[in-house]
């Protein structure tokens, strides 16, 4: 069809090419709408250097994701949820992406510290005024950590985040998860094959190896995890891997959904519009 279009006069040729492009977009959208092998791609915040590029790839590939955001230190600007990056988040909301909390100060759980009637947790933030310090936080204070990031996302984007959170590093306890649930937040981890490896040292986990592993191991229903920049990795993952990964997974019949559509979280997400 394309070759025959080249043999017709210029006006008709242009129309034919436009029709071909429209048909390609239609078939791609149809494949994504007829989603029988869903994947749930998620991004946690990071130093944000690759964030503009990630946004371009997601828009080009017509993929919606769920962003888990904390106010982390960034290479440019006043933190990942600061004023500098606010327009970036607003643009993602306009494109239809979903948001959830990653705690305000990227606060790592270290150990349970309270009792069952009065839960508390030893924590260590990697951002904020108490960066790098270990201290005890009550369950109510931890809930405030979750809610503060969610509230900031809503203030920036005008869109209510999903009632979900991801603990930094995925580090939790049964008590932490129960305490967060009591204040309205479900914890979201990731699938074993969904760990895309952008946190690993590039000296031992090359981008090519990580891409091949994901294309080989990912299965329908998996929650995938990547970041908007990792300080410690020398060879940035996203510029080399993200688009080939999305394209390769699509070729294998996978499609992409946000956590709003995940069977474990859809009921809670339905309360938020």
TORMARVEX-8043 format. One record per residue (C-alpha): residue number from 1; residue in one letter; x, y, z. Coordinates in nm, 2 decimals, decimal comma. Example, Ala and Ser with C-alpha at 12.3 -4.5 7.8 and 13.67 -1.06 7.14 Angstrom:
<atoms>
> 1;A;1,23;-0,45;0,78
> 2;S;1,37;-0,11;0,71
</atoms>
This chain:
<atoms>
> 1;X;0,00;0,00;0,00
> 2;X;0,28;0,24;0,09
> 3;X;0,47;0,18;-0,24
> 4;X;0,16;0,23;-0,44
> 5;X;0,11;0,56;-0,26
> 6;X;0,45;0,68;-0,39
> 7;X;0,34;0,64;-0,75
> 8;X;0,04;0,87;-0,74
> 9;X;0,04;1,25;-0,77
> 10;X;0,17;1,45;-0,48
> 11;X;-0,17;1,55;-0,34
> 12;X;-0,31;1,20;-0,35
> 13;X;0,02;1,06;-0,22
> 14;X;0,01;1,29;0,08
> 15;X;-0,35;1,18;0,16
> 16;X;-0,26;0,82;0,13
> 17;X;0,03;0,86;0,37
> 18;X;-0,20;1,05;0,61
> 19;X;-0,44;0,76;0,59
> 20;X;-0,16;0,51;0,66
> 21;X;-0,05;0,70;0,96
> 22;X;-0,40;0,73;1,09
> 23;X;-0,46;0,36;1,05
> 24;X;-0,14;0,28;1,24
> 25;X;-0,25;0,50;1,53
> 26;X;-0,59;0,34;1,52
> 27;X;-0,46;-0,01;1,53
> 28;X;-0,22;0,08;1,81
> 29;X;-0,50;0,24;2,01
> 30;X;-0,72;-0,06;1,95
> 31;X;-0,46;-0,30;2,07
> 32;X;-0,42;-0,10;2,38
> 33;X;-0,79;-0,08;2,44
> 34;X;-0,84;-0,45;2,39
> 35;X;-0,61;-0,52;2,68
> 36;X;-0,58;-0,89;2,76
> 37;X;-0,22;-0,89;2,89
> 38;X;-0,20;-0,58;3,11
> 39;X;0,12;-0,44;3,26
> 40;X;0,13;-0,17;3,52
> 41;X;0,44;0,06;3,47
> 42;X;0,52;0,28;3,77
> 43;X;0,79;0,54;3,83
> 44;X;0,92;0,66;4,16
> 45;X;1,08;1,00;4,18
> 46;X;1,46;1,05;4,17
> 47;X;1,70;1,33;4,07
> 48;X;1,46;1,41;3,78
> 49;X;1,72;1,46;3,51
> 50;X;1,56;1,21;3,28
> 51;X;1,20;1,31;3,36
> 52;X;1,15;1,52;3,04
> 53;X;1,28;1,24;2,83
> 54;X;1,06;0,99;3,00
> 55;X;0,76;1,21;2,94
> 56;X;0,84;1,23;2,57
> 57;X;0,87;0,85;2,54
> 58;X;0,54;0,78;2,73
> 59;X;0,36;1,04;2,51
> 60;X;0,51;0,90;2,19
> 61;X;0,42;0,54;2,29
> 62;X;0,07;0,63;2,42
> 63;X;0,14;0,47;2,75
> 64;X;-0,01;0,59;3,08
> 65;X;0,18;0,51;3,40
> 66;X;0,14;0,57;3,78
> 67;X;0,39;0,80;3,94
> 68;X;0,49;0,76;4,31
> 69;X;0,62;1,10;4,42
> 70;X;0,83;1,22;4,71
> 71;X;1,00;1,56;4,75
> 72;X;1,35;1,42;4,67
> 73;X;1,67;1,61;4,61
> 74;X;1,71;1,69;4,24
> 75;X;1,99;1,78;4,00
> 76;X;1,79;2,09;3,90
> 77;X;1,54;2,29;4,10
> 78;X;1,40;2,29;4,45
> 79;X;1,31;1,92;4,49
> 80;X;1,10;1,68;4,28
> 81;X;0,77;1,83;4,42
> 82;X;0,90;2,18;4,43
> 83;X;0,79;2,48;4,22
> 84;X;1,05;2,41;3,95
> 85;X;0,90;2,08;3,86
> 86;X;0,54;2,17;3,92
> 87;X;0,47;2,24;3,54
> 88;X;0,61;1,90;3,46
> 89;X;0,36;1,73;3,70
> 90;X;0,07;1,94;3,57
> 91;X;0,15;1,83;3,21
> 92;X;0,15;1,46;3,31
> 93;X;-0,19;1,51;3,48
> 94;X;-0,32;1,66;3,16
> 95;X;-0,20;1,36;2,96
> 96;X;-0,39;1,12;3,19
> 97;X;-0,12;0,97;3,41
> 98;X;-0,20;0,87;3,77
> 99;X;-0,02;0,98;4,09
> 100;X;0,03;0,84;4,44
> 101;X;0,25;0,91;4,74
> 102;X;0,61;0,79;4,80
> 103;X;0,62;0,97;5,14
> 104;X;0,71;1,34;5,16
> 105;X;1,08;1,31;5,26
> 106;X;1,14;0,97;5,10
> 107;X;1,13;0,82;5,45
> 108;X;1,26;0,47;5,48
> 109;X;1,12;0,23;5,73
> 110;X;1,39;0,07;5,94
> 111;X;1,21;-0,12;6,21
> 112;X;0,89;-0,13;6,42
> 113;X;0,94;0,06;6,74
> 114;X;0,60;0,07;6,92
> 115;X;0,34;-0,17;7,05
> 116;X;0,03;-0,31;6,88
> 117;X;-0,20;-0,06;7,06
> 118;X;0,05;0,23;6,99
> 119;X;0,24;0,15;6,67
> 120;X;0,56;0,35;6,59
> 121;X;0,84;0,31;6,35
> 122;X;1,21;0,38;6,34
> 123;X;1,27;0,56;6,01
> 124;X;1,54;0,74;5,81
> 125;X;1,45;1,00;5,55
> 126;X;1,68;1,05;5,25
> 127;X;1,55;1,40;5,19
> 128;X;1,44;1,70;5,39
> 129;X;1,57;1,87;5,71
> 130;X;1,63;1,54;5,88
> 131;X;1,80;1,37;5,58
> 132;X;2,01;1,07;5,69
> 133;X;1,90;1,08;6,06
> 134;X;1,73;0,78;6,23
> 135;X;1,45;0,86;6,46
> 136;X;1,11;0,72;6,58
> 137;X;0,79;0,83;6,41
> 138;X;0,44;0,74;6,54
> 139;X;0,19;0,58;6,31
> 140;X;0,00;0,91;6,29
> 141;X;0,32;1,09;6,19
> 142;X;0,39;0,83;5,92
> 143;X;0,04;0,88;5,79
> 144;X;0,11;1,26;5,77
> 145;X;0,43;1,18;5,57
> 146;X;0,21;0,99;5,32
> 147;X;-0,06;1,25;5,31
> 148;X;0,17;1,54;5,27
> 149;X;0,31;1,41;4,93
> 150;X;-0,04;1,33;4,81
> 151;X;-0,17;1,67;4,91
> 152;X;0,12;1,84;4,73
> 153;X;0,05;1,64;4,42
> 154;X;-0,31;1,75;4,43
> 155;X;-0,22;2,11;4,48
> 156;X;0,02;2,10;4,18
> 157;X;-0,19;1,91;3,94
> 158;X;-0,55;1,96;4,05
> 159;X;-0,59;1,59;4,03
> 160;X;-0,66;1,38;4,34
> 161;X;-0,39;1,11;4,37
> 162;X;-0,49;0,74;4,41
> 163;X;-0,52;0,62;4,78
> 164;X;-0,20;0,43;4,74
> 165;X;0,16;0,47;4,86
> 166;X;0,49;0,30;4,80
> 167;X;0,74;0,29;5,09
> 168;X;1,09;0,39;4,98
> 169;X;1,29;0,09;4,89
> 170;X;0,98;-0,12;4,93
> 171;X;1,08;-0,16;5,29
> 172;X;0,78;-0,22;5,52
> 173;X;0,64;-0,43;5,80
> 174;X;0,30;-0,58;5,86
> 175;X;0,24;-0,31;6,12
> 176;X;0,35;-0,03;5,88
> 177;X;0,11;-0,16;5,61
> 178;X;-0,17;-0,20;5,86
> 179;X;-0,12;0,15;6,00
> 180;X;-0,12;0,31;5,65
> 181;X;-0,43;0,11;5,56
> 182;X;-0,60;0,25;5,88
> 183;X;-0,55;0,60;5,75
> 184;X;-0,67;0,52;5,40
> 185;X;-0,36;0,42;5,20
> 186;X;-0,28;0,08;5,05
> 187;X;0,08;-0,01;4,99
> 188;X;0,20;-0,10;4,64
> 189;X;0,52;-0,29;4,58
> 190;X;0,62;-0,45;4,25
> 191;X;0,65;-0,79;4,09
> 192;X;0,97;-0,98;4,11
> 193;X;1,02;-0,96;3,73
> 194;X;0,89;-0,60;3,74
> 195;X;1,21;-0,48;3,92
> 196;X;1,36;-0,32;3,61
> 197;X;1,70;-0,28;3,77
> 198;X;1,77;0,09;3,72
> 199;X;1,90;0,11;4,08
> 200;X;2,17;-0,15;4,02
> 201;X;2,53;-0,06;3,94
> 202;X;2,58;-0,03;3,57
> 203;X;2,92;-0,20;3,61
> 204;X;2,75;-0,53;3,69
> 205;X;2,40;-0,48;3,53
> 206;X;2,43;-0,33;3,19
> 207;X;2,14;-0,16;3,02
> 208;X;2,14;-0,43;2,75
> 209;X;2,13;-0,71;3,01
> 210;X;1,84;-0,54;3,20
> 211;X;1,64;-0,49;2,88
> 212;X;1,68;-0,85;2,78
> 213;X;1,59;-0,98;3,13
> 214;X;1,27;-0,77;3,14
> 215;X;1,17;-0,88;2,79
> 216;X;1,23;-1,24;2,88
> 217;X;1,07;-1,25;3,23
> 218;X;0,79;-1,00;3,25
> 219;X;0,44;-1,16;3,27
> 220;X;0,09;-1,04;3,24
> 221;X;-0,04;-0,86;3,55
> 222;X;0,31;-0,75;3,66
> 223;X;0,37;-0,42;3,83
> 224;X;0,69;-0,27;3,68
> 225;X;0,92;-0,03;3,87
> 226;X;1,16;0,24;3,74
> 227;X;1,27;0,58;3,86
> 228;X;1,30;0,93;3,74
> 229;X;1,68;0,92;3,78
> 230;X;1,91;0,73;4,01
> 231;X;2,21;0,91;4,16
> 232;X;2,44;0,61;4,19
> 233;X;2,40;0,46;3,84
> 234;X;2,67;0,58;3,60
> 235;X;2,49;0,47;3,27
> 236;X;2,14;0,61;3,29
> 237;X;1,88;0,34;3,24
> 238;X;1,59;0,53;3,10
> 239;X;1,75;0,69;2,78
> 240;X;1,88;0,35;2,67
> 241;X;1,61;0,11;2,79
> 242;X;1,26;0,26;2,83
> 243;X;1,15;0,30;2,47
> 244;X;1,29;-0,04;2,35
> 245;X;1,13;-0,20;2,65
> 246;X;0,79;-0,06;2,58
> 247;X;0,81;-0,14;2,21
> 248;X;0,94;-0,50;2,28
> 249;X;0,66;-0,57;2,54
> 250;X;0,40;-0,44;2,30
> 251;X;0,53;-0,67;2,03
> 252;X;0,48;-0,96;2,27
> 253;X;0,11;-0,87;2,31
> 254;X;0,13;-0,67;2,63
> 255;X;-0,06;-0,35;2,70
> 256;X;-0,02;-0,08;2,96
> 257;X;-0,26;0,03;3,23
> 258;X;-0,23;0,25;3,54
> 259;X;-0,29;0,12;3,89
> 260;X;-0,64;0,27;3,87
> 261;X;-0,73;-0,04;3,67
> 262;X;-0,53;-0,30;3,87
> 263;X;-0,77;-0,56;4,02
> 264;X;-0,62;-0,52;4,37
> 265;X;-0,66;-0,14;4,38
> 266;X;-0,95;-0,06;4,14
> 267;X;-1,22;-0,05;4,41
> 268;X;-1,03;0,20;4,62
> 269;X;-0,93;0,40;4,31
> 270;X;-1,29;0,42;4,20
> 271;X;-1,36;0,64;4,50
> 272;X;-1,12;0,90;4,36
> 273;X;-1,19;1,10;4,05
</atoms>
